[in-house]
Amino acid sequence: MRLAVISDIHGNLRALETVHREIKAAAPDLIVNLGDCLSGPLWPEETAQYLAAQGWPTVRGNHDRELAETPADDLGESDVFANRYLSRESREWIAALPATMSVGSDIFLCHGSPSSDEIFLLEEDGGNHFFPSTEGAVRHKLGNVTAGLVLCGHSHTPRVVQVSESQTVLNPGSVGVQAFPGLTATGSPHARYAVATHRNGRWSFDLRAIDYDWAEAAGRANASGFGNWAHGLATGFAADAIGS
């Protein structure tokens, strides 16, 4: 079995389109999406339409939840932008996304961690920075999830962590946003995703970083009044304040 894993698109349709073209050429058995689909100063409505048309198994991220449940006056900056442009159909699509999902009996999908879309499964939140969780902390955050492959996003940081001989956690990184202050700075603007392959009872992983037109994405952010996003999109390094 070959599984393509995407996460944290944040409305970056240009990155998503390029990633999807590469994935289609590789012809995996399934594509799954780990959430934070639309929030950001880019193409929220167009991205929602694209994703809804694909019908991929998708869990909601913390920003998806905010867009679906939080009054507009209480939203953060990047969510305010997305909220302004979303159609009724797109709001209904994002509101219907589940918090977690199982694919078969041995693959578990979440955005942050099994218990919360805001808790990093593989990292600890230090306030203005984060750092890798210990083995014990990862086990604790997994709770009673025993699936052999656990897929998470949220931190925008590509990682593979083997919790035990029978359980591995994969974060594919972010399709659309490579930097935000105090947390992730991948150091390049390439779009990230991953392919997981199950063969002879074991998983192996290909963490991908691919070229796309990030200059267009950065220009879109600038035109929307988000110069801080534009810097991160163009460089992979964080400006002073970029939404997570």
TAHUTA-V596035 format. One record per backbone hydrogen bond with DSSP energy under -1.0 kcal/mol. NH is the residue of the N-H (numbers start at 1). CO is the residue of the C=O. Records with the same first field share a line. If there is no record, write none. Layout:
# TAHUTA-V596035
NH=CO  CO
This chain:
# TAHUTA-V596035
3=196
4=30
5=194
6=32
8=35
10=36
11=37
12=9
13=11
16=12
17=13
18=14
19=15
20=16
21=17
22=18
23=19
24=20
25=21
26=22
27=23
29=2
30=2
32=4
33=57
34=6
40=78
43=11
47=43
48=44
49=45
50=46
51=47
52=48
53=49
54=50
55=51
59=33
60=98
65=61
66=62
67=63
68=64
69=65
70=66
74=71
75=72
80=76
81=77
82=78
83=79
84=80
85=82
86=82
91=87
92=88
93=89
94=90
95=91
96=92
97=94
101=109
103=107
108=149
109=101
110=151
113=116
124=131
126=129
128=126
131=124
133=122
138=134
139=135
140=136
141=137
142=138
145=142
149=106
150=168
151=108
152=170
153=111
155=153
159=171
161=169
163=167
164=167
168=148
169=161
170=150
171=159
175=7
176=8
180=184
183=180
186=178
187=236
191=210
192=174
193=208
194=5
195=206
196=3
197=204
198=1
199=202
202=199
204=197
206=195
208=193
210=191
214=212
217=213
218=214
219=215
220=216
221=217
222=218
223=219
224=220
225=222
226=221
230=226
231=227
232=228
233=229
234=230
235=231
236=232
